[in-house]
Amino acid sequence: MNLNTQTKPSNSKSQTNKTKKSCPPVPPTLIGLDVGYGYVKIAWDDRVVTYPSVVSPIEPTSISLTLGDQGNVVDLEGQQYQVGEDAVTAAFRFQEQYDSWWVSPAYKALVAFASRHIPPSSYLVTGLPLHIYTVTKAQAQVQALVKSILRAKRVDVLSQGIGAYCYVLKQYPDLHGCRIALVDIGMRTTELIGMSGTQFLPRSSGGLVMGIGTLFQKAAKTVSQKLGRTIDPYEIDWALRQVKPLHVRGTTLNHDDVNEVLRSDFKDFVARIQQEMTRLWDNRASGFDEIVFCGGGSAVLQDAFKALYPNSLFLEDATFANVKGYLQYAQWQQLDTSTEPYMKA
C-alpha cells in the first residue's frame, strides 16, 4: 500500500513534465519597422500603421487644448514629446535631417511612440539607408536602441533597398533568380540596388543623399510666397498624394495645382537620378532583367520615370515597400527555410 502511494505522485510528476515539454514556445510577433525621415511605418500581419516623423518637445509651461487626449504624447527620459501629425503644426519641432540622427531625441521619441503598436518580446526588422548601413557601428547602435526602447526579443537591421527587394520577391515570385535593378526613392535618400537572385551586387549599387523631401520644401516656400501663409512641406506631400487638400484663405490647391508648381523641379530631380542609374547600370540597364521603382518618391514621379523607362515595373504599394519587405524578411527568417534569401547587404 505504501508502495502504491509513493508511485502515484511519481507518475503524476512524470505526466506533468511531459505536458510541459509538449507545449511549444509562443513565437514572437513579427514586425516591420521603418523609421524614415518623412514617415514612420509599422507593418504586422496584414496591417500597416504610419505617422509623420515629426517630434515637438512639450514645454512644462505650455498650454494645450487636448481636452484629455494625450494619445500623441510620449514620455522619454523625463521629457514629454508630441509625435506625429499633430506635431506638424507645433510652434517648434525638431528638424533633424542628418545621417546619424538615431542618436537624437527625435528618433528615440519616434521609436517610443511605436511601442503602442508593438508588443514586448517581438521580432523586429528595421533598416538604414545604404550609405549609412555599410558602417558596422551604425547597425549595432540602431539595433541596440530599438531593442532597448521597444523591449524586443530580436532586432535585425537591413539596408532599406534590400527591404524593398524582399517585398518585390513576395509580390512577384516569378522574379526569383532574376537580375533586378531597384530604384527606391525616399524622403531624404535614394537607393539604387543591384541584385542577382539573392546576391547583393555592391558594384552595381549606391546610396544618394537626395530625396523627394527637398522638392516638397522648395514647393512649400513657393506656395507660401504666393499665398501669404507659411506652408509646411507635409501639406504639399498630402495634397500631391490626395490625402488632404491644401486650404489657404479661401483658396484650395489640389493635386494638379501642386504638381504644376513642382513640374520644373521634378524634371531636374529625375535627370539626376537617371544620371546615377546610367553610371551604375548603363543607359538601358542592359545587364538586368527588370527595373523596379518603389518608395514614396517613385509614386509621385511615376509619370516622369515611365517616360524614360516604359518597360519598368512600378510597385502599386510603393510607399510601403520597405516596411512590408522588412516584415517579409522576418517571416522568412522565422521559417528558417534555406531556399529563401538571406540578403543582409
DRENFI-109167 format. One line per 10 residues: number of its first residue (from 1); their letters; for each residue x, y, z of N, C-alpha, C. Coordinates in steps of 0.001 Angstrom, whole numbers. Last residue first. Layout:
N
NUM) A) X,Y,Z,X,Y,Z,X,Y,Z; ...
This chain:
345
345) AKMYPETSTD) 22616,42992,-47001,23619,43702,-47800,24250,44829,-46994; 21450,40370,-46133,21852,41490,-45289,22986,42236,-45970; 19733,38269,-47234,20258,39397,-48002,20607,40583,-47108; 18886,35214,-47957,19499,35880,-46810,20280,37044,-47377; 15888,33914,-49422,17125,34687,-49479,17586,35198,-48119; 14947,30430,-48992,14617,31845,-49019,15891,32680,-48880; 15849,27884,-48677,15594,28318,-50043,15235,29800,-50119; 15998,27333,-46001,17245,27604,-46701,17032,28121,-48117; 13952,28754,-43661,13961,27940,-44864,15170,28307,-45712; 13043,29862,-41281,14376,29263,-41346,14473,28307,-42535
335) LQQWQAYQLY) 10779,31145,-40516,10619,29839,-41158,11944,29086,-41239; 11973,33455,-39648,11298,32600,-38669,11065,31203,-39235; 12914,34501,-42043,13874,34111,-41014,13237,33199,-39974; 10528,35078,-43361,11460,34094,-43924,12428,33587,-42870; 9516,37033,-41645,8763,35786,-41850,9659,34703,-42435; 11434,39019,-41952,11239,38400,-40636,10504,37072,-40771; 10966,39649,-44643,12266,39096,-44244,12153,38393,-42893; 8422,40764,-44435,8612,39537,-45211,9929,38859,-44830; 9010,43065,-42968,8133,42042,-42389,8310,40710,-43118; 10558,44390,-44846,11141,44020,-43550,10325,42906,-42903
325) GKVNAFTADE) 8620,44803,-46823,9744,43916,-47089,10452,43483,-45819; 7041,46638,-45595,6448,45330,-45882,7533,44307,-46232; 8878,48736,-45517,8386,48164,-44259,7734,46803,-44478; 9402,49215,-48313,10456,48905,-47342,9901,48161,-46138; 6867,49745,-49497,7697,48627,-49946,8747,48241,-48908; 5035,51737,-49155,5230,50813,-48043,6130,49627,-48402; 4937,53127,-51541,5280,53863,-50326,5623,52932,-49163; 4013,51271,-53469,5405,51701,-53457,5827,52351,-52143; 2086,49396,-54271,2149,49851,-52876,3529,50405,-52580; 2730,48848,-56911,1465,49512,-56599,1475,50105,-55193
315) LFLSNPYLAK) 5887,49445,-58363,5106,48745,-57344,3851,49535,-57016; 6577,49368,-61691,6297,50288,-60592,5404,49574,-59586; 8999,48278,-63947,7928,47854,-63039,7792,48866,-61904; 9607,49361,-67387,9985,49085,-65999,8750,48773,-65160; 9235,50184,-69939,9025,48763,-69654,9399,48383,-68224; 9898,52910,-70075,8499,52479,-70271,8226,51020,-69905; 11671,55025,-68820,11819,53565,-68717,10435,52923,-68852; 10828,57615,-69377,12226,57251,-69627,12432,55749,-69667; 8169,57617,-68682,8524,58138,-69996,9952,57741,-70373; 8315,56731,-66083,7722,55849,-67089,8062,56299,-68502
305) FADQLVASGG) 9294,58957,-64769,10175,57808,-64953,9617,56822,-65982; 7017,60638,-64899,8297,61080,-65448,9234,59904,-65705; 5046,59146,-63580,4861,59517,-64986,6190,59897,-65629; 6118,58900,-60913,5906,57745,-61770,5801,58111,-63250; 6673,60537,-58780,7380,60785,-60041,7143,59697,-61088; 5213,59551,-56641,4998,60937,-57059,5550,61175,-58466; 6238,56985,-56450,4801,57156,-56652,4496,58557,-57172; 8886,57483,-55896,8558,56878,-57194,7071,57007,-57494; 8767,58471,-53293,9154,59347,-54391,8795,58788,-55754; 8150,56260,-51719,7159,57324,-51876,7467,58255,-53030
295) GCFVIEDFGS) 9216,53188,-53316,9410,54329,-52428,8374,55404,-52705; 10312,51955,-56578,9497,51919,-55364,9854,53107,-54487; 10817,50297,-59653,10772,51568,-58929,9860,51419,-57714; 12908,48032,-61288,11770,48189,-60385,11890,49520,-59646; 13785,46450,-64214,13999,47661,-63425,12737,47882,-62599; 15014,43219,-65038,13875,44069,-64680,14370,45285,-63918; 17375,42034,-65771,16136,41511,-66344,14954,42445,-66119; 20383,43812,-66625,19342,43396,-65679,18086,42945,-66411; 22191,44968,-68307,22632,43786,-67576,21590,43229,-66617; 21100,47296,-69292,21042,46105,-70144,21482,44831,-69433
285) ARNDWLRTME) 20276,49872,-68544,20356,48794,-67544,20304,47434,-68233; 20569,51802,-70393,19377,50958,-70518,19307,49865,-69463; 22919,53158,-69842,21700,53947,-70093,20441,53116,-70249; 24479,51523,-66978,24450,51999,-68360,23076,52590,-68655; 24511,51383,-64197,23895,50286,-64951,23909,50489,-66461; 25791,53595,-62974,25881,52267,-62370,25508,51146,-63343; 25247,55723,-64707,26616,55490,-64239,26789,54073,-63707; 22487,55579,-64939,23321,55325,-66113,24758,55023,-65710; 21728,56296,-62354,21356,54981,-62869,22237,54605,-64062; 22665,58919,-62334,23291,57939,-61449,22947,56515,-61883
275) QQIRAVFDKF) 20928,60047,-64238,22384,60123,-64425,23104,59081,-63572; 18450,59672,-63066,18774,58966,-64301,20281,58953,-64556; 18654,61475,-60940,18517,60045,-60666,18908,59233,-61895; 18781,63847,-62414,19896,63471,-61524,19840,61982,-61183; 16322,63858,-63705,17552,63833,-64500,18749,63410,-63652; 14578,64129,-61569,14572,62885,-62338,15849,62757,-63159; 15194,66796,-60877,15403,65700,-59926,15498,64363,-60664; 14388,68259,-63115,15793,68281,-62681,16110,67098,-61771; 11626,67670,-63139,12465,67367,-64299,13936,67302,-63908; 10700,68684,-60711,10617,67246,-60990,11590,66863,-62100
265) DSRLVENVDD) 10979,71401,-61157,11862,70751,-60177,11848,69239,-60359; 8929,71831,-62992,10321,72052,-63411,11302,71387,-62457; 6619,71075,-61373,6931,70463,-62661,8408,70617,-63052; 5570,72087,-59030,6765,71252,-58942,7283,70760,-60292; 3274,73415,-59760,4328,74173,-59074,5651,73407,-59125; 1795,71257,-60736,2232,72300,-61663,3371,73126,-61070; 1218,69909,-58404,2045,69248,-59419,2596,70265,-60415; -552,71647,-57212,769,71460,-56606,1717,70827,-57615; -2721,71336,-59012,-2151,72658,-58730,-733,72537,-58192; -3310,68593,-58895,-2850,69179,-60156,-2191,70538,-59941
255) HNLTTGRVHL) -4160,68256,-56159,-3004,67540,-56718,-2450,68236,-57965; -5239,71577,-55122,-5347,70129,-55199,-4082,69526,-55825; -5823,74236,-53027,-4886,73681,-54001,-5006,72161,-53978; -8168,76692,-52476,-7881,75271,-52297,-6975,74789,-53418; -8667,79694,-50703,-8107,79045,-51891,-7790,77593,-51576; -9429,80684,-48283,-10433,80614,-49332,-9949,79971,-50614; -6880,80484,-46926,-7656,81718,-47044,-8604,81707,-48237; -5989,77514,-48106,-5344,78746,-47649,-6262,79925,-47962; -5771,74047,-48034,-6673,75188,-47931,-5917,76402,-47385; -5010,71306,-49843,-4349,72420,-49177,-5262,73648,-49213
245) PKVQRLAWDI) -6489,68071,-49159,-6285,69269,-49987,-5688,70403,-49165; -5010,65047,-48371,-5693,66192,-47764,-5447,67416,-48650; -4233,63073,-50100,-4640,62695,-48747,-5462,63812,-48124; -3093,63335,-52583,-4547,63449,-52464,-5062,62912,-51131; -458,63594,-52838,-940,62217,-52701,-2451,62162,-52507; -336,66393,-52880,113,65612,-54031,-442,64198,-54009; -1237,67031,-50306,-2006,67482,-51469,-1636,66676,-52716; 793,65896,-48755,-585,65406,-48614,-1453,65810,-49804; 3023,67437,-49593,3003,65982,-49757,1565,65457,-49733; 2244,69964,-48696,2497,69734,-50117,2400,68243,-50427
235) EYPDITRGLK) 2186,69495,-45992,942,69884,-46652,1052,69708,-48163; 4857,69006,-45457,3914,67892,-45348,2576,68221,-46012; 5993,71573,-45696,6242,70565,-46741,5303,69366,-46663; 3640,74154,-44837,4564,73112,-44407,4784,72111,-45542; 3500,77577,-45507,3048,76242,-45880,4097,75224,-45437; 2497,80624,-44303,3567,79634,-44255,2998,78241,-44487; 861,82665,-46638,758,81867,-45412,1838,80809,-45432; 798,83911,-49126,942,84735,-47931,728,84007,-46628; 784,82693,-51592,-480,82786,-50874,-403,83563,-49561; 3429,82874,-52537,2309,83191,-53422,1029,83465,-52652
225) QSVTKAAKQF) 5025,82025,-50474,5217,83381,-51002,4019,83820,-51849; 4052,79408,-50227,3963,80339,-49098,4071,81784,-49577; 4781,78266,-52643,3357,78457,-52358,3163,79448,-51215; 7606,78253,-52270,6982,78927,-53422,5514,79242,-53147; 7904,76684,-49986,8357,78084,-49984,7691,78875,-51109; 6897,74256,-50923,6254,74915,-49778,6641,76391,-49711; 8731,73593,-52903,7357,73930,-53296,6637,74668,-52177; 10935,73001,-51271,11008,74101,-52238,9617,74549,-52661; 9956,70806,-49859,10386,72009,-49150,10414,73216,-50086; 9518,68973,-51904,8383,69441,-51095,8734,70731,-50363
215) LTGIGMVLGG) 12127,68568,-52737,11169,69183,-53659,9951,69713,-52914; 13204,67293,-50546,13767,68584,-50948,12827,69315,-51913; 11800,64863,-50479,11525,65887,-49469,12067,67251,-49831; 12779,63079,-52268,11639,63870,-52698,11312,64995,-51718; 16394,63210,-51922,15077,62598,-51845,13990,63578,-52216; 19712,62333,-51520,18772,63196,-52235,17431,62479,-52279; 22240,60881,-51077,21550,61758,-50132,20779,62786,-50948; 22282,57572,-52359,22374,59010,-52596,21645,59779,-51501; 24044,54561,-52721,23092,55340,-51940,23333,56826,-52128; 24296,51804,-55042,24761,53053,-54454,23648,53757,-53702
205) SSRPLFQTGS) 25470,49026,-57012,24561,49625,-56030,25155,50909,-55479; 27224,47447,-58301,26072,47926,-59074,25039,48578,-58169; 28972,46596,-56470,29488,47482,-57507,28389,48019,-58413; 27375,44853,-54862,27832,46147,-54339,28342,47112,-55403; 24733,43046,-55231,25821,43436,-56121,26350,44811,-55705; 23520,40285,-53411,23644,41737,-53494,24886,42082,-54314; 21790,37462,-54390,23117,38049,-54208,23084,39554,-54420; 19557,36103,-55028,19676,36528,-53633,21013,37204,-53356; 19485,37349,-58228,18889,36352,-57347,18935,36865,-55920; 21293,40000,-58001,21272,38844,-58891,20779,37666,-58077
195) MGILETTRMG) 20685,43465,-57737,20564,42130,-57159,20600,41088,-58271; 21440,46770,-56967,21573,45712,-57954,21550,44360,-57272; 19809,49716,-56106,20248,48403,-55638,20300,47420,-56814; 19914,52868,-55147,19954,52107,-56384,20600,50774,-56037; 18062,54995,-53060,18949,53845,-53171,18787,53189,-54530; 17934,58208,-51659,17557,57343,-52784,18564,56213,-52859; 16664,60215,-48927,17676,59414,-49605,17070,58609,-50759; 14458,61593,-47973,15775,62244,-47924,16834,61507,-48723; 12237,60074,-48789,12061,61484,-48470,13394,62242,-48467; 13192,57825,-51501,12575,58183,-50237,12501,59680,-50028
185) IDVLAIRCGH) 13170,55547,-53981,13250,56993,-53770,12479,57362,-52514; 14827,52972,-55232,14000,53256,-54054,14177,54730,-53696; 15157,50858,-57819,15294,52283,-57511,14304,52619,-56397; 16886,47945,-58765,15809,48532,-57960,16136,49984,-57621; 17334,45519,-61028,17828,46859,-60712,16693,47598,-60024; 17868,42051,-60874,16939,43158,-60654,17706,44442,-60348; 17966,39018,-62376,18820,40173,-62057,17926,41411,-62034; 16171,36250,-60833,16445,37222,-61893,17424,38297,-61405; 15507,34680,-58668,16609,34234,-59514,16969,35203,-60626; 12159,35597,-58739,13197,34866,-58006,14265,34395,-58981
175) LDPYQKLVYC) 10098,36558,-60238,11367,37275,-60339,12471,36642,-59497; 7822,35203,-59626,8496,34820,-60868,9852,35510,-61026; 6748,36485,-57393,7569,35282,-57194,8338,34859,-58451; 6113,39402,-56606,6367,38833,-57933,7289,37627,-57801; 5785,39945,-53921,4731,40333,-54849,4871,39664,-56214; 8172,38961,-52847,6881,38471,-52345,5771,38749,-53346; 10075,40392,-54226,10040,38941,-54397,8733,38339,-53885; 9480,42965,-53261,9353,42677,-54688,9222,41174,-54915; 10191,42688,-50599,8777,42886,-50928,8518,42600,-52410; 12932,42478,-50855,12181,41366,-50263,10703,41470,-50610
165) YAGIGQSLVD) 13451,45056,-51810,13656,43902,-52692,12930,42665,-52161; 13020,46620,-49558,12120,46758,-50703,12241,45563,-51642; 15217,45730,-48054,13855,45524,-47565,12857,45603,-48706; 17222,46710,-49640,17095,45259,-49518,15709,44901,-48970; 16915,49452,-49208,16655,48893,-50524,16502,47383,-50512; 17737,49723,-46528,16350,49989,-46913,16006,49351,-48256; 19611,47064,-45096,19593,48298,-45875,18168,48478,-46388; 18513,45880,-41847,18831,45709,-43262,19091,47068,-43897; 18762,44501,-38699,18855,45755,-39447,19303,45445,-40873; 16754,42859,-36263,17667,42781,-37396,17621,44099,-38147
155) VRKARLISKV) 16198,42050,-32965,16129,43131,-33943,17187,42884,-35018; 14300,40319,-30528,15332,40286,-31564,15113,41451,-32514; 12590,41103,-28527,13345,39864,-28351,14508,39815,-29320; 12354,44508,-27389,12202,43466,-28402,13051,42244,-28066; 11762,46917,-26100,11893,45668,-25339,11686,44452,-26263; 11917,49317,-27332,10720,48516,-27607,10733,47166,-26896; 14380,50279,-26387,13172,51092,-26239,11904,50246,-26391; 16190,48127,-27031,16015,48618,-25662,14683,49353,-25492; 15990,47797,-29797,15740,46654,-28910,15469,47115,-27489; 16752,50311,-30705,15399,49825,-30961,15047,48681,-30009
145) LAQVQAQAKT) 19464,50335,-29779,18500,51368,-29391,17066,50869,-29543; 20697,48141,-31008,20639,48216,-29552,19572,49206,-29086; 20359,48833,-33756,19851,47567,-33233,19671,47633,-31724; 21777,51214,-33889,20338,51217,-34154,19697,49956,-33580; 24371,50218,-33299,23755,51252,-32465,22242,51279,-32651; 24891,48365,-35336,24879,47926,-33938,24162,48932,-33044; 24820,50014,-37633,23899,48887,-37480,23750,48478,-36016; 26971,51735,-37071,25613,52266,-37204,24580,51160,-37018; 29187,50080,-37163,28802,50672,-35878,27378,51211,-35925; 29446,49525,-39900,29023,48473,-38973,28525,49049,-37648
135) VTYIHLPLGT) 28360,51200,-42558,29127,51457,-41334,28622,50500,-40258; 26497,50599,-44440,27817,49990,-44602,28739,50269,-43416; 24328,52228,-43838,24290,50817,-43453,25666,50172,-43515; 24688,54609,-45095,24944,54540,-43655,25071,53087,-43220; 24051,54075,-47692,25334,54750,-47456,25682,54802,-45965; 21487,52875,-47435,22647,52078,-47817,23961,52758,-47481; 19555,53677,-44497,19972,53966,-45875,21294,53268,-46185; 18307,50913,-42555,19091,52130,-42657,19369,52407,-44133; 15556,49198,-40822,16544,49448,-41859,17256,50774,-41736; 14233,46282,-39094,14201,47685,-39467,15329,47937,-40460
125) VLYSSPPIHR) 12313,43817,-37664,13295,44087,-38710,13128,45543,-39113; 11690,42242,-34540,11582,43393,-35421,12680,43376,-36475; 9828,40242,-32618,10977,40145,-33517,10801,41232,-34560; 8844,41196,-29236,8611,40977,-30670,9932,40748,-31398; 8829,41815,-26546,9352,40496,-26971,9040,40170,-28423; 5875,43899,-26408,7213,43495,-25976,7545,42092,-26487; 4047,44940,-29395,4128,44309,-28072,5566,43969,-27708; 3452,47921,-30931,4389,46800,-30951,4473,46178,-29560; 1940,50166,-30697,1516,49195,-31706,2351,47912,-31671; 3166,51635,-28825,1723,51417,-28624,1155,50449,-29666
115) SAFAVLAKYA) 5748,51989,-29723,5506,50927,-28742,4023,50671,-28507; 6111,54190,-31286,5721,52947,-31969,5353,51840,-30990; 7140,56031,-29556,5740,56179,-29948,5219,54906,-30618; 9811,55254,-29556,9000,55055,-28345,7515,55141,-28657; 10550,56124,-32108,10571,54690,-31801,9703,54405,-30573; 10260,58876,-31743,9509,58200,-32796,9438,56695,-32553; 12115,59336,-29702,10691,59565,-29435,9821,58874,-30486; 14506,58788,-31044,14125,57968,-29892,12637,58117,-29578; 14484,60857,-32932,14451,59452,-33375,13970,58560,-32235; 14611,63104,-31174,13502,62926,-32118,13379,61466,-32545
105) PSVWWSDYQE) 17022,62987,-29787,15763,62775,-29056,14595,62504,-29994; 19497,61189,-31785,18747,62381,-31401,17511,62036,-30586; 20746,59072,-32848,21216,59471,-31516,20394,60637,-30979; 19773,58813,-35375,19226,57892,-34367,19728,58206,-32956; 21057,60395,-37191,20016,61036,-36381,19411,60105,-35346; 23349,60326,-38841,23306,59579,-37579,22227,60107,-36643; 22712,62060,-41106,22905,60614,-41221,22696,59861,-39909; 19975,64416,-40674,21383,64057,-40858,21544,62553,-40699; 17847,66228,-39944,17933,65561,-41238,19416,65266,-41493; 15823,67485,-37455,16994,66673,-37751,16869,66005,-39113
95) QFRFAATVAD) 14137,69400,-36399,14306,69376,-37844,15517,68531,-38245; 11600,69479,-33904,12944,69099,-34317,13004,68996,-35836; 9529,72385,-33620,9711,70945,-33758,11140,70674,-34197; 7308,74824,-32378,8698,74383,-32576,8716,72871,-32704; 4558,74967,-32670,5353,76185,-32823,6832,75871,-33034; 3053,72344,-34652,3614,72865,-33404,4486,74091,-33669; 2030,71030,-36823,1625,72427,-36627,2170,73041,-35342; 3071,68481,-36514,3388,69237,-37729,3089,70715,-37538; 2062,67184,-34350,3305,67930,-34140,3689,68760,-35362; -57,65765,-35352,-355,66946,-34524,890,67802,-34307
85) EGVQYQQGEL) 1246,63618,-36642,592,64667,-37423,310,65922,-36605; 3996,62866,-34392,3093,62575,-35487,2442,63800,-36097; 4138,63736,-30928,4644,62968,-32056,3569,62817,-33128; 5439,65612,-28287,4288,65413,-29154,4804,64794,-30451; 7050,64550,-25327,7140,64941,-26732,5808,64687,-27421; 8475,65203,-22123,7322,64843,-22933,7489,65373,-24358; 11229,63813,-20347,10696,64872,-21207,9492,64347,-21977; 12396,61691,-19015,11970,62851,-18239,11393,63995,-19045; 12827,59804,-21073,13961,60359,-20319,13590,61668,-19622; 9781,60393,-22432,11071,59776,-22705,12174,60525,-21961
75) DVVNGQDGLT) 6460,59991,-23170,7391,60399,-22128,8697,59650,-22343; 4449,61157,-25889,5274,60122,-25279,6163,60756,-24212; 1281,61790,-27337,2359,62248,-26449,3118,61054,-25886; -1080,61284,-28569,56,61581,-29422,1278,62034,-28620; -3031,60930,-26653,-2642,59783,-27457,-1418,60014,-28311; -4258,62528,-24831,-2796,62520,-24831,-2261,61374,-25679; -6990,64287,-24358,-6466,63358,-25357,-4951,63482,-25422; -7824,66284,-22621,-7601,64954,-22069,-7049,63952,-23056; -7943,68533,-24260,-9136,68063,-23561,-9011,66603,-23133; -5980,69881,-25546,-6199,68496,-25978,-7420,67887,-25309
65) LSISTPEIPS) -4987,72508,-25579,-6425,72266,-25536,-6745,70847,-26026; -2217,73454,-23571,-2754,72659,-24675,-4243,72436,-24480; 461,75474,-22766,-973,75275,-22579,-1521,74549,-23800; 3700,75005,-21224,2824,75139,-22396,1372,74846,-22034; 5555,74675,-19268,4626,75802,-19102,3637,75929,-20249; 7139,72534,-20108,6338,72385,-18878,5289,73477,-18707; 6877,71933,-23649,7435,72700,-22537,6536,72561,-21307; 7403,69197,-25568,6348,69921,-24857,6969,70619,-23657; 9030,68951,-28710,9102,68872,-27243,8006,69715,-26611; 7865,67194,-31481,7930,68516,-30866,8012,68364,-29347
55) VVSPYTVVRD) 8513,65450,-34438,8542,65428,-32972,8697,66853,-32450; 7650,63495,-37174,7720,64854,-36628,7599,64770,-35117; 7161,61638,-39365,8344,61611,-38485,8610,63009,-37941; 3672,60813,-39479,4798,61659,-39870,5943,61581,-38857; 2763,57305,-39470,2602,58663,-38940,3823,59490,-39327; 1021,54211,-40033,2025,55204,-40409,1713,56549,-39759; 558,50731,-40044,289,51999,-39360,1390,52977,-39758; -843,47996,-41663,236,48982,-41665,-253,50238,-40962; -1570,44455,-41656,-1869,45841,-41294,-626,46719,-41363; -1430,41755,-41721,-1843,42443,-42950,-2132,43919,-42705
45) DWAIKVYGYG) 1255,41368,-39614,148,40640,-40248,-192,41324,-41580; 2598,44648,-39530,2479,43330,-38909,1214,42672,-39461; 4531,47562,-39822,3766,46513,-40507,3766,45234,-39690; 4824,50997,-39615,4876,49749,-38851,3989,48737,-39556; 6664,53899,-40383,5693,52899,-40829,5925,51616,-40049; 7120,57346,-40227,7357,56067,-39565,6269,55116,-40033; 8299,59601,-42760,7233,58914,-42037,7781,57685,-41324; 10748,60905,-43434,9447,61531,-43669,8329,60953,-42839; 12832,59333,-42660,12974,60776,-42450,11641,61496,-42651; 11537,56328,-41044,12043,57128,-42151,12155,58599,-41803
35) VDLGILTPPV) 11656,53548,-39695,11733,54891,-39117,12371,55788,-40168; 9878,50812,-40088,10614,51744,-40952,10554,53133,-40331; 9541,47584,-39119,9565,48956,-38591,10463,49822,-39469; 7636,44692,-38993,8485,45510,-39849,8400,46941,-39364; 7392,41989,-36757,7133,43395,-37017,8136,43933,-38036; 5895,39214,-35269,6806,39681,-36316,6408,41094,-36743; 5861,38056,-31979,5150,38813,-33001,6171,39358,-33997; 7405,34845,-31329,7287,36299,-31157,6458,36922,-32267; 5648,31819,-30446,6531,32571,-31347,6348,34069,-31148; 5747,30086,-27469,4927,31022,-28234,5851,31840,-29141
25) PPCSKKTKNT) 7034,26757,-27564,7125,28157,-27150,6278,29048,-28049; 4817,23902,-27209,5825,24657,-27958,5881,26099,-27470; 4466,21465,-24857,3950,22794,-25192,5028,23583,-25940; 5717,19171,-24054,4955,19107,-25301,4410,20461,-25733; 6829,19703,-21603,7725,19550,-22742,6975,19603,-24064; 4553,19696,-20003,5323,20916,-20154,6204,20847,-21393; 3803,17013,-20198,2892,18050,-20666,3638,19351,-20922; 5947,15780,-19016,5681,15518,-20415,4787,16590,-21007; 5642,16734,-16413,6835,17096,-17170,6620,16897,-18664; 3220,15492,-15778,3294,16955,-15792,4484,17419,-16608
15) QSKSNSPKTQ) 3974,12842,-15809,2996,13313,-16782,3032,14826,-16904; 5706,12819,-13620,6215,12481,-14946,5278,12983,-16036; 3960,13385,-11613,5036,14341,-11886,5589,14115,-13287; 2407,11092,-11685,1778,12386,-11910,2819,13428,-12287; 4254,9147,-10984,3664,9117,-12313,3048,10457,-12677; 4781,10001,-8320,5872,9929,-9293,5333,9936,-10714; 2360,9724,-7031,2899,11066,-7236,4004,11075,-8280; 2217,6769,-7227,1268,7672,-7902,1793,9086,-8085; 4164,5618,-5596,4274,5534,-7051,3393,6560,-7758; 3461,5877,-2959,4660,6584,-3423,4727,6634,-4948
5) TNLNM) 1207,4267,-2891,1083,5681,-2531,2270,6471,-3045; 2256,1790,-3473,1328,2427,-4414,1199,3926,-4162; 3766,1381,-1155,4433,1440,-2452,3545,2139,-3483; 1853,1226,796,2762,2361,827,3460,2553,-519; 835,-1223,0,0,0,0,851,1246,0
